C-alpha cells in the first residue's frame, strides 16, 4: 500500500530531525531550477528524465530532479567550512518506461562538505544512513567510481580517447564499444572508413545546410584521422581494466583483488588506498567491512555526478528503487564552484519507501 502524503511528510520530518541531531543545518531549495545549469552538467540526456517548462523572464526551467545541485550551488556561494546540510521535499522524474514508478516523490538528504577527513566523512554518512534504516534489514551495496576513472586515466592511449571513455563511464554499453574499437578489436564502420580514405571528403560535399560550419566538419575529420592513426590499447591494459570492472564480493576480499590488479596498473593505487582508508573509517563507525558488499562497477548506470565512493540500500525480493543512495561528488563542487572546490559526500532516503517497508516511528 502506498503511504498517504501526510504520513510520508511526517516520516520525512522524522528523518530530517535525526540528521539535524547529527549536526546538519536544515535548508530548502526552489522547486523550479534553471535548466541551463543542469544541461551544462549532464547534457541533453537530462531532458529524458526531467520535466521542463519555459518562463518568459527566466527562460527554460526544470522541476527539481534532485537536491544535490542546488545545495552545492548554495554552499559554494555562501557556505562556511566544514558544513553539514539536511533537507526534505519533492523531486520530479519522468518515467517513460515504467508507469508504476513514481514521477513525484519526497527525498530526505544529508550532505557533508569537509576537506579535513574524506574517508571519515564517507563513513559518517554511510553509518548514519545504516543506523536510520537498520530496522528495515536492507541490503547495502557499495562501489567506487574513482577506481574506474583512475583505470581509464592509466591507459596508454591518446587524451581524446581517454576523454571519450570518461564521458561514457556511466553508459556501460557505449563504454564497452569504445574499448573494443580503441583496442583494435572492432572493425571501423564502412562509412567512416570511406571518409578516412577520401583525401578531400569536402571537395564535392555541396552547400553547407546543417548547423556545423565547414571548419567544424574539417576539424572533426582531422580528429577521426588522428584517432585512426593512434596505436591500439595494449591487450594487457584492457585485461587490467576488465579486472577492475569485474571486482565484486565482500569488501576486504575486493580490496585484496584490487591490490593484485594495482601491481600491473599502478594508476589505480591512490584509489585503492582511499578504499583502504574508507574501510578503516567504516570499521571505526561500527560497520563490519566483512559484511559489506563491494562492486567496482556499482553505480555506473544511475549515479552520474558521483566520482568516488557510492552506496545504496535495497529491499531484497521487492521490486522497488533503492530506498537510499549516495556517494562522493568532489568534481561537482569544482564545476559549480567558479574556481573553488571542496570534498563533498552525501545521500538521500525515500521516506515513502521506508514507510512501505514498515518503517517509521
Buried (B, 14 or more C-beta within 10 A) or exposed (E): EEBEEEBBBBBBBBBBBBBBEBBBEEBEBEBEBBBEBBBEBBEEEBBEBBBBEEEEEEEEBBBBBBBBBBBBBBBBEEBEEBBBBBBBBBBBBBEEEEEEBBBEBBBBBBBBBBEEBBBBBBBBBBBBBBBBBEEBEBEBBBBBBBBBBBBBEBBEBBEEBBEBBBEBBBBEEBBBEBBBBBBBEEEBEEEEEEBBEEEEBEEEEEEEEEEEEEEEBEEEBEEBEEBEEEEEBBEEBBEBBEBBBEBBEBBEBBBEBBBEBBEEBEBBBEBBEBBBBBBBBBBEBEBEBEEBBBBBBBBBEEBBBBBBBBBBBBBEEEEBBBBBBBBBBBBBBBBBBEEEBBBBBBBBBBBBBBBBBEBBE
